[in-house]
Amino acid sequence: MGVDYIIGYDCDPKNALTVEGLMGRLKGRERAQAVIRLYREEGDTRPPSKMGFEMVRRAADGSEEVEVIVVQKLLDAADELQPWEASCADCPANRARQSFGCIGSINYPISVQAEFWLLNQLPDNDHPLIFALLQRALREHGYTGQTAAGLRNQEGIFFETADLPDRDINGLRVTGDQVFEMLFLTAPIRPAHASLLLQFFGGIAPDLDADVMMQLAAPPSQAWIDEHVPFLHAPADNDDVSIIALKGFFEALHIGFQLSVPVLLDV
C-alpha cells in the first residue's frame, strides 16, 4: 500500500489495458510473487491456484474492506502484460528503464527521515521569488494539513511516526502533513504544477533566471528543458527506501514536465 503514480504519456499498453488495468495487473503480480515467496519459505508447496490471502483496503476516512484473493487469478491477469512489454523499450516516459517503467510507487509508511528530507528541500529567503510562491501556494490552495492529519493518526500505517515533523522557514512553519497534501492530494499533477513542485522540493534549481521562469508554463522544447532546467536529485549513500522512492517520483514529475503530460496519482 502506498502512493502509486504513472506518467500519463499516451501509449499502446495504456490504450489497450487502461491506466487502471495496467497498474492493477502490475500491483497484482507483485503481490502474487510476494505471497508465493512467503508460502515457499514456510515449506508450503501448494500451487498458486490453491493459495489465497486476505487483502485489507483502507480508505482515507479510515474505513476498511476485506477481500479474499486467489494468487493464481493475479498471475493470470498479469500474463496479459507480456505482449505489451516490448513497447516500453524506447518509450520516453520509461523512467525506470524497465517494462512499464512509467509507473512507480512510494510505499507506506513514509519514514521520518524522508519527511524531514522533504521539509529540508523547501526554499527559504535565500531564494525570495520561489519562497514567495511557496507561501502563496500554501495559502491559496488550502494546504492546512488537516486531511493528512487524519492519516497520521492511524499510527504506523501511512507515516512512520504519529509525531508531526515541521520546519520553521524564516518565520513560516511548514509541517509534514502540509507537504503530503501539497505533493499527493492535488492530482493529477499537470506540467506547470510539476515544475513548481520541482522548484519547491529541489528537483530543479530554485533560483532560475527570470526569462527561464517566464517560459516554464510553456517550455519551447524538451532540449530547452534539458539545458535550462535539468533534474537535480541524485542517489545518495544515506538515502532510505522512502527517500529513494521520493526521488523517483520527482524524476517522474520532471519527465512529465518534459513531455508536457500529467502525472496521475492513486493515493
Residue pairs with C-beta under 8 A, 6 or more apart in sequence:
1 58
1 107
1 108
1 157
2 105
2 106
2 107
2 108
2 245
3 105
3 106
3 108
3 184
3 249
3 265
3 266
3 267
4 23
4 27
4 103
4 104
4 105
4 265
4 266
4 267
5 103
5 104
5 105
5 106
5 249
5 252
5 263
5 264
5 265
5 266
6 19
6 22
6 23
6 102
6 103
6 104
6 263
6 264
7 93
7 95
7 102
7 103
7 252
7 255
7 256
7 259
7 261
7 263
8 19
8 188
8 256
8 261
8 262
8 263
8 264
9 91
9 92
9 93
9 102
9 256
9 259
9 261
10 261
11 87
11 91
11 93
11 102
12 84
12 87
13 22
13 81
13 84
13 87
13 88
13 100
14 22
16 84
17 25
17 80
17 81
17 84
19 264
22 81
22 100
22 103
23 103
23 266
24 77
25 77
25 78
25 80
25 81
26 78
26 81
26 100
26 103
28 74
28 77
28 78
29 74
29 75
29 77
29 78
29 81
31 53
31 55
31 69
31 74
32 48
32 71
32 74
32 75
32 78
35 51
35 53
35 71
36 48
36 51
36 71
39 46
39 51
44 51
47 72
48 70
48 71
48 72
48 75
49 70
49 71
49 72
51 70
51 71
51 72
52 68
52 69
52 70
52 71
53 68
53 69
53 71
54 66
54 67
54 68
54 69
55 66
55 67
55 68
55 69
56 64
56 65
56 66
57 64
57 65
57 66
57 67
58 64
58 154
58 157
59 65
60 147
60 150
60 151
60 267
61 150
62 150
62 154
81 99
81 100
85 99
85 100
88 94
88 98
88 99
88 100
88 101
88 102
91 101
91 102
92 255
92 258
92 259
93 101
93 102
93 255
93 256
93 259
93 261
94 101
94 102
95 101
95 102
95 104
95 248
95 251
95 252
95 255
96 102
96 104
96 248
102 252
104 245
104 248
104 249
104 252
105 245
106 242
106 245
106 246
106 248
106 249
107 241
107 242
107 245
108 157
108 158
108 159
109 156
109 157
109 158
109 159
109 160
110 158
110 159
110 160
110 180
110 242
111 160
111 240
111 241
111 242
111 243
112 160
112 161
112 165
113 240
113 242
113 243
114 240
114 242
114 243
114 246
115 159
115 160
115 161
115 165
115 176
115 179
116 165
116 167
117 243
117 246
118 176
118 179
118 183
118 201
118 246
119 165
119 166
119 167
119 174
119 176
119 179
120 167
121 200
121 201
121 202
122 134
122 167
122 169
122 174
122 179
122 200
122 201
123 130
123 131
123 134
123 169
123 199
123 200
123 206
124 131
124 169
124 170
125 131
125 170
127 206
127 207
129 207
129 213
130 199
130 200
130 206
130 207
131 169
131 170
133 196
133 199
133 200
134 172
134 200
135 172
137 143
137 182
137 196
137 200
138 172
138 174
138 178
138 182
141 182
141 186
143 178
143 181
143 182
144 178
144 181
145 164
145 175
145 176
145 177
145 178
145 180
145 181
146 177
147 177
147 181
147 185
148 176
148 177
148 178
148 180
148 181
148 185
149 164
149 177
151 157
151 158
151 159
151 180
152 158
152 159
152 162
152 164
152 176
152 177
153 162
155 161
155 162
156 162
159 176
164 175
164 176
164 177
165 175
165 176
166 173
166 174
166 175
166 176
167 173
167 174
182 197
182 200
183 197
183 201
183 249
184 265
184 267
185 267
186 193
187 263
187 264
187 265
187 267
188 262
188 263
188 264
188 265
189 197
189 253
189 256
189 262
189 263
189 265
190 262
191 256
191 257
191 260
191 261
191 262
192 216
192 217
194 253
194 254
194 256
194 257
194 263
195 204
195 216
195 217
195 229
195 257
196 216
197 203
197 250
197 253
198 204
198 229
198 231
198 250
198 253
198 254
198 257
199 205
199 206
199 208
200 206
201 250
202 232
202 233
202 250
203 231
203 232
203 233
203 250
203 251
203 253
203 254
204 229
204 230
204 231
204 232
204 254
205 229
205 232
208 216
208 228
208 229
212 228
212 229
215 224
216 229
219 225
219 229
219 257
219 260
222 258
222 259
225 257
225 258
226 258
229 257
231 250
231 251
231 254
233 247
233 250
233 251
234 247
235 244
235 247
236 243
239 247
252 263
253 263
256 262
256 263
